[in-house]
Amino acid sequence: MGADNTATEPALTMPLVEAMETQRAIRRLTSDPVDDELVLRLLELAVKAPSGSNGQTWEWVVVRDPEVKHQLARLNRQAWSVYKRTRARKARGDASAARIHAAVQWQADHFEEVPVVIVACLHGRPPLFGSPLQGASFYGSIFPAVQNLLLAARAAGLGATLTTLPLWSVTLARRTLGLPGRITPVAAIPLGWPQGRYGPTTRRPVRDLVHLDRYGHRPFREIR
């Protein structure tokens, strides 16, 4: 069953910790409509994120047109047809990986049915050469806003996930979305009411991931 979407804008009063602890990639979405006012409210919250030098160099394309979604779906399936071979090998004998594989396949099969796809874009182009820091600086200008969008969607009871598969060819994505050459599509966020329910996520213990001062120095492992 999908979420109750009778209200134009849910209260969005979910505690931040709850949103963070229960946020997960939701790929199985219903085709029930998502109101424009709610989408705009989520994007208003997205752009409250920090921006490098306060440049606010982002643009957001809200895709509803069936033909545009169809073209993005084709790009998504093209990328997935290659990537899933690697994923399939990993999924063998791993129940968690198999569930993720099945969810990504479902999304590829039903991409056109998603009510809204939001494409996050940046002014400029990523550096082709140079240090990794330059590339990180470029993409780092949009991903805090994307995370804000994902958390806001969670608070509203919507399902969402970040994917780059439909953007494997920046040239074709620009053509599909009518983007000028100076605008780079960075991430696609299919958005809709989830078929299932959110729940707590499973993660490795943070004590096993944190190092103090130098890599390999893990005194936090002793804290219980």
Secondary structure per residue as TSV (DSSP state, phi and psi in degrees):
chain	resnum	aa	ss	phi	psi
A	1	M	-	360.0	142.7
A	2	G	-	-81.6	169.1
A	3	A	-	-72.4	161.4
A	4	D	-	-73.3	112.3
A	5	N	-	-113.9	31.0
A	6	T	-	-74.7	-27.8
A	7	A	S	-83.8	141.8
A	8	T	S	-62.3	-42.7
A	9	E	S	-137.6	113.1
A	10	P	-	-58.9	165.6
A	11	A	-	-61.8	-29.4
A	12	L	-	55.6	37.6
A	13	T	-	-106.1	10.9
A	14	M	-	-57.9	133.5
A	15	P	-	-56.8	141.0
A	16	L	H	-57.7	-41.8
A	17	V	H	-61.4	-40.6
A	18	E	H	-63.4	-42.8
A	19	A	H	-61.6	-42.3
A	20	M	H	-69.7	-37.9
A	21	E	H	-76.5	-20.5
A	22	T	H	-113.6	1.2
A	23	Q	-	-69.4	135.4
A	24	R	-	-151.6	165.2
A	25	A	-	-70.3	116.1
A	26	I	-	-108.7	111.9
A	27	R	-	-105.7	-27.1
A	28	R	-	-87.2	106.8
A	29	L	B	-121.1	151.0
A	30	T	-	-80.4	169.0
A	31	S	-	-91.8	6.2
A	32	D	-	-59.8	140.9
A	33	P	-	-67.4	152.7
A	34	V	-	-116.8	124.6
A	35	D	-	-64.1	142.3
A	36	D	H	-57.3	-40.2
A	37	E	H	-63.7	-36.4
A	38	L	H	-68.1	-43.0
A	39	V	H	-59.3	-44.6
A	40	L	H	-65.2	-36.5
A	41	R	H	-64.8	-41.6
A	42	L	H	-61.6	-40.3
A	43	L	H	-70.7	-32.1
A	44	E	H	-60.7	-40.2
A	45	L	H	-71.3	-35.2
A	46	A	H	-59.3	-44.9
A	47	V	T	-82.7	7.3
A	48	K	T	-79.6	-6.2
A	49	A	S	-67.5	157.8
A	50	P	-	-59.9	149.9
A	51	S	-	-136.7	133.1
A	52	G	G	-53.2	123.8
A	53	S	G	56.6	20.3
A	54	N	G	53.3	33.5
A	55	G	-	-69.9	-27.7
A	56	Q	-	47.0	51.1
A	57	T	-	-88.4	26.6
A	58	W	E	-94.8	155.5
A	59	E	E	-137.2	151.2
A	60	W	E	-130.5	124.7
A	61	V	E	-106.2	115.7
A	62	V	E	-93.3	112.9
A	63	V	E	-100.4	118.7
A	64	R	-	-122.4	-26.8
A	65	D	-	-60.5	126.6
A	66	P	H	-57.2	-37.2
A	67	E	H	-69.6	-40.4
A	68	V	H	-65.7	-43.0
A	69	K	H	-61.6	-38.1
A	70	H	H	-61.5	-42.3
A	71	Q	H	-66.2	-41.6
A	72	L	H	-64.4	-38.1
A	73	A	H	-62.5	-40.2
A	74	R	H	-61.8	-44.8
A	75	L	H	-63.0	-41.1
A	76	N	H	-61.0	-45.4
A	77	R	H	-68.1	-34.6
A	78	Q	H	-61.9	-45.8
A	79	A	H	-67.6	-41.6
A	80	W	H	-66.3	-33.1
A	81	S	H	-61.4	-28.2
A	82	V	H	-88.0	-48.1
A	83	Y	H	-67.5	-32.3
A	84	K	H	-68.0	-19.6
A	85	R	H	-63.4	-41.7
A	86	T	H	-68.5	-43.2
A	87	R	H	-63.2	-36.9
A	88	A	H	-63.7	-39.8
A	89	R	H	-63.3	-40.3
A	90	K	H	-69.4	-31.6
A	91	A	H	-73.0	-19.4
A	92	R	T	-65.3	121.2
A	93	G	T	77.9	3.8
A	94	D	-	-124.5	104.0
A	95	A	H	-62.3	-40.8
A	96	S	H	-64.9	-45.9
A	97	A	H	-64.4	-34.7
A	98	A	H	-66.1	-38.4
A	99	R	H	-65.3	-41.6
A	100	I	H	-64.3	-43.7
A	101	H	H	-58.1	-45.3
A	102	A	H	-64.8	-37.3
A	103	A	H	-68.6	-40.4
A	104	V	H	-67.1	-38.2
A	105	Q	H	-63.6	-42.4
A	106	W	H	-60.0	-44.7
A	107	Q	H	-61.7	-41.0
A	108	A	H	-62.9	-38.9
A	109	D	H	-73.2	-25.4
A	110	H	T	-120.5	19.5
A	111	F	G	-57.2	-40.1
A	112	E	G	-65.0	-21.8
A	113	E	G	-83.9	-12.8
A	114	V	-	-64.7	131.7
A	115	P	S	-65.5	-34.0
A	116	V	E	-141.8	136.7
A	117	V	E	-123.5	122.2
A	118	I	E	-102.1	126.0
A	119	V	E	-107.8	117.8
A	120	A	E	-85.7	131.0
A	121	C	E	-130.8	159.5
A	122	L	E	-128.6	147.3
A	123	H	E	-69.0	141.4
A	124	G	S	92.7	-175.1
A	125	R	-	-129.5	146.0
A	126	P	-	-65.7	148.4
A	127	P	-	-66.8	132.8
A	128	L	S	-78.4	-29.7
A	129	F	S	-130.3	171.2
A	130	G	S	111.9	-171.8
A	131	S	-	-78.9	155.9
A	132	P	H	-57.2	-28.0
A	133	L	H	-61.3	-36.2
A	134	Q	H	-65.0	-43.0
A	135	G	H	-65.3	-41.4
A	136	A	H	-62.9	-38.0
A	137	S	H	-65.5	-39.5
A	138	F	H	-64.4	-55.2
A	139	Y	H	-71.4	-27.0
A	140	G	T	-65.8	-10.8
A	141	S	T	-79.6	-10.5
A	142	I	T	-120.7	-29.4
A	143	F	H	-68.2	-31.8
A	144	P	H	-59.9	-37.9
A	145	A	H	-68.6	-37.7
A	146	V	H	-63.7	-41.4
A	147	Q	H	-64.8	-38.8
A	148	N	H	-57.9	-42.7
A	149	L	H	-62.1	-43.8
A	150	L	H	-64.6	-41.1
A	151	L	H	-67.7	-39.7
A	152	A	H	-64.2	-40.1
A	153	A	H	-62.0	-41.7
A	154	R	H	-60.9	-45.2
A	155	A	H	-62.8	-30.5
A	156	A	T	-83.8	-4.5
A	157	G	T	84.1	9.5
A	158	L	-	-87.0	156.2
A	159	G	E	-99.8	144.3
A	160	A	E	-159.7	160.3
A	161	T	-	-155.3	154.9
A	162	L	-	-94.2	129.7
A	163	T	B	-139.2	147.3
A	164	T	-	-113.1	-0.3
A	165	L	G	-57.6	-42.1
A	166	P	G	-68.9	-8.4
A	167	L	G	-110.6	20.7
A	168	W	S	-59.4	-32.5
A	169	S	S	-110.5	105.7
A	170	V	H	-62.4	-35.3
A	171	T	H	-62.4	-47.9
A	172	L	H	-69.0	-36.1
A	173	A	H	-65.4	-41.8
A	174	R	H	-60.5	-43.0
A	175	R	H	-64.2	-42.0
A	176	T	H	-62.9	-40.9
A	177	L	H	-94.9	-2.7
A	178	G	T	68.4	30.0
A	179	L	-	-80.3	137.9
A	180	P	-	-69.2	162.5
A	181	G	T	-61.4	-22.1
A	182	R	T	-83.7	-4.1
A	183	I	E	-110.5	129.1
A	184	T	E	-110.8	121.1
A	185	P	E	-72.5	133.8
A	186	V	E	-116.4	-38.6
A	187	A	E	-152.4	146.7
A	188	A	E	-112.8	137.8
A	189	I	E	-126.3	93.4
A	190	P	E	-63.6	134.8
A	191	L	E	-135.1	132.5
A	192	G	E	-176.6	-175.9
A	193	W	-	-83.0	128.9
A	194	P	B	-70.2	145.9
A	195	Q	S	-74.5	-33.6
A	196	G	S	-105.1	-151.7
A	197	R	-	-125.5	153.1
A	198	Y	-	-73.5	160.0
A	199	G	-	-162.2	172.2
A	200	P	-	-58.9	144.1
A	201	T	-	-92.8	153.7
A	202	T	-	-103.9	124.4
A	203	R	-	-135.3	157.7
A	204	R	-	-63.7	147.7
A	205	P	-	-57.0	133.6
A	206	V	G	-63.4	-27.9
A	207	R	G	-62.1	-25.7
A	208	D	G	-84.2	-5.5
A	209	L	T	-111.8	-12.5
A	210	V	-	-102.7	132.3
A	211	H	-	-116.7	146.6
A	212	L	S	-108.2	115.6
A	213	D	S	69.7	-43.4
A	214	R	S	-136.8	146.3
A	215	Y	T	-61.3	134.2
A	216	G	T	97.5	-15.6
A	217	H	-	-90.3	105.7
A	218	R	-	-124.7	63.3
A	219	P	G	-67.0	-20.9
A	220	F	G	-66.8	-18.3
A	221	R	G	-62.8	-24.2
A	222	E	G	-82.8	-11.8
A	223	I	-	-84.8	125.9
A	224	R	-	-131.6	360.0
